[in-house]
Amino acid sequence: MLNKAYLIDTSVWIFALRKQFNPFIKEYVDRLLKDHIVLINGMIKLELLGGVKTEKEFNRLKSRLDALEEIKIDNSVWGIAYQIAFNLRQNGITVPYTDILIAASAIKSKAILVHIDKHFDMIARYTNLKVKNLIGKLES
């Protein structure tokens, strides 16, 4: 595993990949990609590929995502996810299980989770998840 790695959440990819992309976010993602420090997992791939409109777009994006180092969602990641879900619930916090699984994979791989999603900041308050929130970089 890389010394410093980033897991880019779907919430960021969307702003970097669309035709009317956010310039700051696209440049930030491109810089991380150029440095070969971006990880992916199956859940993020599912969210991204499930949203494409054409087979050509699907094949192109899948090829690009397949080139990234993948965090495998194995039993250890599931175990982290179960514990996060339980701990959050004990603190009266409910977040989507997909976000918990993504966070668990970042924790397992010791990656910084780059996002534009308040749920990850909530998870980070109760775990050792490291996050980089880009919400302040969105144009109004």
C-alpha positions in Angstrom: 0.0 0.0 0.0 1.2 3.5 -0.7 2.6 5.7 2.1 0.1 8.6 1.3 -3.0 7.6 -0.6 -6.4 9.3 -1.3 -9.7 7.6 -1.8 -11.9 10.0 -3.9 -15.6 9.7 -3.1 -18.2 9.7 -5.8 -19.3 13.1 -4.6 -16.0 14.5 -5.8 -15.7 12.5 -8.9 -19.0 13.8 -10.2 -17.7 17.4 -10.1 -14.4 16.4 -11.7 -15.9 14.3 -14.5 -18.9 16.1 -15.8 -18.8 18.3 -18.9 -19.4 21.4 -16.8 -16.7 20.4 -14.3 -15.7 22.5 -11.3 -12.2 23.8 -12.3 -10.7 23.6 -8.8 -12.0 20.1 -8.1 -11.0 18.8 -11.6 -7.4 20.2 -11.1 -7.2 18.7 -7.6 -8.3 15.3 -8.8 -6.0 15.5 -11.9 -3.0 16.3 -9.6 -3.7 13.3 -7.4 -4.1 11.1 -10.4 -0.9 12.3 -11.9 0.9 11.5 -8.7 -0.5 8.0 -8.7 -1.9 8.2 -5.2 -5.6 7.7 -5.9 -7.3 4.5 -4.7 -10.8 3.3 -5.6 -13.2 0.7 -4.2 -16.0 -1.3 -5.7 -18.8 0.8 -4.1 -17.5 4.0 -5.6 -17.1 2.2 -9.0 -20.7 1.0 -8.7 -22.0 4.5 -7.9 -20.0 6.1 -10.8 -20.6 3.4 -13.5 -24.3 3.1 -12.5 -24.7 6.7 -13.4 -23.3 6.7 -17.0 -25.7 7.1 -19.9 -24.0 5.3 -22.8 -22.1 2.1 -23.3 -19.2 4.1 -24.8 -19.0 6.3 -21.7 -19.4 3.2 -19.5 -16.4 1.4 -21.1 -14.2 4.5 -21.1 -14.9 5.3 -17.5 -14.6 1.7 -16.4 -11.2 1.4 -18.1 -9.9 4.5 -16.3 -11.2 3.4 -12.9 -9.8 -0.1 -13.4 -6.4 1.4 -13.8 -6.5 2.7 -10.2 -5.3 0.6 -7.2 -8.4 -1.0 -5.7 -9.2 -1.4 -2.0 -10.8 -4.8 -1.8 -13.9 -4.9 0.3 -12.9 -8.0 2.3 -14.0 -9.3 5.7 -11.7 -6.8 7.6 -13.4 -3.9 5.8 -16.8 -5.3 6.6 -15.8 -5.7 10.2 -14.7 -2.0 10.4 -18.0 -1.0 8.8 -20.1 -3.0 11.3 -18.3 -1.3 14.2 -18.7 2.2 12.7 -22.4 1.6 12.1 -22.9 0.4 15.7 -20.9 3.2 17.2 -22.7 5.9 15.2 -26.1 4.5 16.1 -25.0 4.4 19.8 -24.4 8.2 19.4 -27.7 8.8 17.7 -26.2 9.3 14.2 -27.6 7.7 11.1 -25.7 7.8 7.8 -26.1 5.8 4.6 -24.5 2.4 4.9 -22.8 3.0 1.5 -20.9 5.9 3.1 -20.0 3.7 6.1 -18.6 1.1 3.8 -16.6 3.7 1.8 -15.3 5.2 5.1 -14.3 1.7 6.4 -12.3 1.0 3.3 -10.4 4.3 3.7 -9.7 3.5 7.3 -8.5 0.0 6.4 -6.1 1.4 3.7 -5.1 4.4 5.8 -6.2 6.7 3.0 -7.4 10.2 3.2 -11.0 10.3 2.0 -11.7 13.3 -0.3 -15.3 14.2 -0.3 -18.2 16.7 -0.6 -20.5 14.9 1.7 -21.3 15.9 5.3 -21.7 12.2 6.3 -18.0 11.6 6.1 -17.2 14.5 8.4 -19.7 13.0 10.9 -18.0 9.6 10.6 -14.6 11.2 11.1 -15.7 12.7 14.4 -16.3 9.2 15.8 -13.5 7.2 14.1 -10.0 7.6 13.0 -11.1 8.4 9.4 -9.0 11.1 7.8 -10.9 13.4 5.5 -10.4 16.2 3.1 -13.7 18.1 2.5 -13.9 20.1 -0.7 -17.4 21.5 -0.2 -15.9 25.0 0.2 -14.5 24.8 -3.3 -17.9 24.5 -5.0 -19.1 27.5 -6.9 -22.4 28.9 -5.8 
